[in-house]
Amino acid sequence: MVVAIGFEGSANKLGIGIVKDGVVLSNPRHTYITPPGQGFLPKDTAKHHREHALSVLKLALEEANIKPEEIDVVCYTKGPGMGAPLVSTALVARTVAQLWNKPIVAVNHCIGHIEMGRLITGAQNPTVLYVSGGNTQVIAYSDKCYRIFGETIDIAVGNCLDRFARVLKLSNDPSPGYNIEQLAKKGRQYLEMPYVVKGMDVSFSGLLSYIEEKAPKLIESNAYTPEDLCFSLQETVFAMLIEITERAMAHCDSNEVLIVGGVGCNKRLQEMMGVMASERGATLYATDERFCIDNGAMIAQAGWEMFRSGVVTPLDQTTCTQRFRTDEVEVTWRS
C-alpha cells in the first residue's frame, strides 16, 4: 500500500491531496481570486500560496486521517505553469520531504490531469482533450509516451475565455470561465467569428482580438447581449476543439475520449463532445470540478504511478520549469 501526497500550485489554485492506492483520501484547495476585470500576477499568486500552504496541508492530513509517518512519497508539480507560484509550492514540498524524511517525485502537471481523469472515470486508453487556462492539447498514449497530436499555436482556450470575461467585467469567483458558461446558457443569437483550425492545431488569439474589439460596440448598440456573445464564443471555440479531437480519434482508431483540465468542467463542451462520440460509437469520459480543476490529488496520483514504477527525483533535481511538455515524460507505468 503506497500513500502519496501531492502539492499543486502552478496557477491560482493551491491544492494538496493525498491518495492511497488509487483512492483519494483528501483533496482540499484554496483559490486566489482577484477583482472582476483583472487577472492574477505571478508574484501575488506565489504570495497567496505561501500564506495558505500550511493551513491547506493541515486540512489535507486531517481529512485523510493520515499522519506524516504514514506518507510514503511526496509529489509536486514541476511544470508547466507560472514560475513564481510553481517555485513557492515546490519549496513547501521539498521542505516537507526533508522534514518527514520521504522520497520526492517531480510531476508533469498535464500528466497529473490525465492520470486523475483515468483514475476517476475508469477510461482505459482514451484520446485526451486537455483544456485549461494555460494549456490546450489533444493527446494519445503510444509506446511509453503521451503524444501530442494537436495543440494551440498561441493562447490556451481557458485564457481566451478568461480574457473575454475581463472585457465583460465578469466576476472571477469561482472562475471567469464558469461565469461565461452561465451567461452562455441564456444566449440566443449567434455571432459568426473567426474559426481557425490549422491541420491538427488551433489558434485563438485572432478570434479573441476580434471579439474584444466588437463586443463593446455590439452591446452598446443592443445588436447583441453579453449572453449572446458568451454563447457565440463558446460554440465557436468548442467546435474547433471537437474537430481536432475527432480527427485524432480517427487516426488512433480510438473508441474512448477523455476531457481533462479546468475548461473540461464546462457542461456545454461535454455535451458537444458527447454528440461527436456517440456518432462515432465511442464513449465520452469527463469529471466534475473536484477533479477537472487543478488539485493536489492529481499530482499525488501521477506521482504514485511514477513512484510505484521506480521513479524518484534526486533532491538536487527538484527544480521547476514553466515549459514542461507532456511528451517529454517517459511513461514508465503503462504497458
Buried (B, 14 or more C-beta within 10 A) or exposed (E): EBBBBBBBBBBBBBBBBBBBEEEBBBBBBBBBBBEBBEBBBBEEBBBBBBEBBEEBBEBBBEBBEBEBEBBBBBBBBBBBBBBBBBBBBBBBBBEBBEEBEBBBBBBBBBBBBBBBBBBBBEBEBBBBBBBBBBBBBBBBBEEEBBBBBBBBBBBBBBBBBBBBBBBBEBBBEEBBBBBBBEBBEEBEEEBEBBEBBEEBBBBBBEBBEBBEEBBEEBBEEEEBBBBBBBBBBBBBBBEBBBBBBBBBBEBBEBBBBBBBBBBBBBEBBBEBBBEBBEEBEBBBBBBEEBBBBBBBBBBBBBBBBBBBEEBEBEEEEBEBBBEBBBBBBEBEBBE
